Amino acid sequence: HLKDCGRAKYSAVTDDEALEGFKMMCQYEGIIPALETSHAIYYAIQLAKSLPKDKDIVINMSGRGDKDMPQVARIMGVEV
């Protein structure tokens, strides 16, 4: 309904892009996001590049990223 009435827009990013969002949030903010949230982080970074500098973006950082660390380490080839 929200999409149909124009109040929501849905977008997708790849798993590799989400992993990039994950790394960026860890590096720049010191926050370990959940992988689900990492998809939104990557998209928000891309969206921000197209917006005027006086616009803000809010991301709801739901979930705990520490639970995803074993999977992320495996993907990145890091032994834990």
C-alpha positions as CSV (number, residue, x, y, z in Angstrom):
1,H,0.0,0.0,0.0
2,L,2.7,2.5,0.9
3,K,4.5,1.9,-2.5
4,D,1.2,2.3,-4.4
5,C,0.3,5.6,-2.7
6,G,3.8,7.0,-3.2
7,R,4.9,7.1,0.5
8,A,7.6,4.4,0.1
9,K,10.2,3.4,-2.4
10,Y,11.8,0.0,-2.3
11,S,15.4,-0.5,-3.6
12,A,17.9,-3.4,-3.5
13,V,21.6,-3.8,-3.1
14,T,23.8,-6.8,-3.6
15,D,25.3,-8.8,-0.8
16,D,28.8,-7.5,-1.8
17,E,27.5,-3.9,-1.6
18,A,25.9,-4.7,1.8
19,L,29.3,-6.0,3.0
20,E,30.9,-2.7,1.8
21,G,28.2,-0.8,3.9
22,F,29.1,-3.0,6.8
23,K,32.8,-2.3,6.5
24,M,32.2,1.5,6.1
25,M,30.0,1.7,9.2
26,C,32.6,-0.2,11.3
27,Q,35.5,1.9,10.0
28,Y,33.9,5.4,10.1
29,E,31.5,5.1,13.0
30,G,32.8,2.2,15.1
31,I,29.4,0.6,15.0
32,I,29.0,-3.1,14.0
33,P,25.7,-3.2,12.1
34,A,23.6,-6.2,11.5
35,L,23.9,-7.5,7.9
36,E,20.3,-6.7,7.3
37,T,21.0,-3.1,8.2
38,S,24.1,-3.0,6.1
39,H,22.0,-3.2,2.9
40,A,20.3,0.1,4.0
41,I,23.6,1.6,4.9
42,Y,25.1,1.1,1.5
43,Y,22.0,2.4,-0.2
44,A,21.9,5.5,2.0
45,I,25.5,6.3,1.2
46,Q,24.7,6.0,-2.5
47,L,21.6,8.1,-2.1
48,A,23.4,10.8,-0.1
49,K,25.7,11.4,-3.1
50,S,22.8,12.5,-5.2
51,L,21.2,14.8,-2.6
52,P,21.9,18.4,-1.8
53,K,24.3,19.0,1.1
54,D,21.6,20.5,3.3
55,K,19.5,17.2,3.3
56,D,19.7,14.5,6.0
57,I,19.2,10.8,5.9
58,V,18.2,8.7,8.9
59,I,18.9,5.0,9.1
60,N,17.2,2.8,11.8
61,M,20.1,0.7,13.0
62,S,18.1,-2.3,14.2
63,G,19.7,-5.6,15.1
64,R,23.1,-6.5,16.5
65,G,26.0,-6.9,14.2
66,D,28.1,-9.0,16.7
67,K,26.0,-12.0,15.9
68,D,27.0,-11.7,12.2
69,M,30.8,-11.4,12.9
70,P,31.6,-15.1,12.3
71,Q,29.8,-15.1,8.9
72,V,31.5,-11.8,7.9
73,A,34.9,-13.0,9.0
74,R,34.4,-16.2,6.9
75,I,33.3,-14.1,3.8
76,M,36.4,-11.9,4.3
77,G,38.7,-14.8,4.7
78,V,39.6,-14.0,8.3
79,E,40.3,-16.8,10.8
80,V,38.5,-16.4,14.1
